[in-house]
Amino acid sequence: MSKKLVAYFSAEFGKTRGTAEKLAKAAGADLYEITPVEPYTREDLYWPNEKCRSVQETKYHPESRPAIKGKCENMEDYDFIYLGFPIWCGTVPTIVRNFLESYDFSGKTIAVFATSGGGGMGRSVADCKACCNGNAVFLSGKLLNRTRDFESVVSDWN
């Protein structure tokens, strides 16, 4: 039987957290939050300011890898991972790249989901794939901003 995990990063506003919790319940999956050592503040997330932390990391310094608190225990036990995050500058936040580079995802299936204030998935799935060196199977990404039927979302991916 497949063991599933919903791993997610949620910024200060908590939109992705709520989505991840609903998805985990619908999928019967464990839940892991990708938590930064240095939390993001409102000012860090104010994307109209090109100097804010989230824009600097994602747009101007995509090689940055913000530190993550703790580790996901028993990652090797999971074979299906739902990976969630808010879209930043049309892609995946660099802390999620750090998460992807911290584990061996060989033979695992990853379903990417995101929340966004107005944009689409952008290049986020391709950028996630690049962090895994081709060792994981990625399913098409889904933007889950206003989703209510999480059972259908899970069914679509499985």
N, C-alpha and C positions, 0 to 999 in steps of 0.2 A: 504494500500500500504506500502511496505517495505521502511524504511528509512535507507540509507546506509552511512557508514563512512569509509574513508581510513585514518587510524592512522599509522604513520610511524616515525621511528627514522632514520636519515641519518647522517652519520659521515661527517667529514670535506670535503671529496671528492665529495659528492652530488649525487652519483650513485643511491642510494635508493630514494632520493627526486625526481629525474627525472622519475623513474619508478612509484612512487606513484602518481605523477601528471597525468601521462598518464592513469593509472588504474582508478583514480577518474573520469577523463573525460569519459572514456569508460563505467563506471558503473553508471554515473550520481550521484556520491557520494560526500558528503562533505569531506573536507580535514583537518586533524589535524596533526601538527608536534609535536612529542615528543622531546622537546628541553631541553637539560641539563642546569642546573644553571651554572655549570662549563664546558664550551665548551671543546671538545676534540681537541687537537693539532695534528699536523703530528707526533710528537714524541710520543704522547699518543697512536697512532694507528699503530706504527711500530712493528707489531707482531713478527718479528724475534728476537726482544729484549724481553726476558722473563720478564724484569723489567718494560716494558711499561705499562701504565695505563689500556689499554683495556685487555691485557693478565692477569694482576694482578687481575682485577675485575672478569673476566669471568672464568679463569682457577683456580686461587688460592683462590679467595674470592667470590664465587658465591652468598654468602649471602649479599654482598654489594648492596646497593640500591641508586645509584646516584640521587640527587635531580632533580626534573623536574620543569621547569618554568611554572607557571600557571596550569590551569585545562582545560579539555575538557568540554565545556559548554553543558548542556542537553544530557549527555551520555545516560540517561534513554530513550531518544527518538529514539535511534538507535537500530535496531534489527539485522542488518547484518554489521559486521566489517571486513574489509580487514586490516590485521595487517602486516606491513612491516618493515624490518630491514636488516642490513648487518649481515652475519654469522661471529661470532667471536669464535674462538677455537671450532668449530663444534656445536655451539649452539646460543641461543638468548642473546644479550647484557643485562647486569643486569639492565640498565635503562628501558628496555622494560619490564622486570619482575616487576619493580617498578610500571610502568603504569598498568599492568594487576592486580596487587594487590591493586590498588587505586580505583577501581570501582567494582560494582556488575554486572557481566556479565550473571547472571541467565537468561536462556531462549534466550540468544543471540547466533547467529551463527558467528563463527570467521574463516575466511579464511586467513591462514598465507602465506605470500610471502616473499622472501628474495633475496638478491644479494650476490654474493660471488666472490672472486678473483680466485677461483679455486676449492674449495670444494663443497660438496653437502649440503643438508639441515641438515645433522647430526641429533642430538637429539633435535633440536630446537622446533618442534611441541609438542613433549612430555613434554619438559620443560615449554612451554607456558601453556599447559593443567594443569600442576601441580600448576601453580600460580593461577589458577581460581577455585581450589577446586572442579573440576568436575561439575561446575554450567553452563558451556557453551558447545555448540556443536562445535567441531572443525572439519573442512574439511581438506582433505589432503593438505599438503603444496606444494608450487610451487617455484622453483628457476626461477626467471625472469631476468636473465642476458642479454640475447640478444633478448628478446621478441619484436616483432613488431606488432603483431595482438592482441591487448588488448581486443577487443570485444570477441574474441574466448576464452580468459582466463576467462573473466567475465561469458560468457555463460557456460563454463565447471563447474564453481562453483555454478551456479544458477539453 
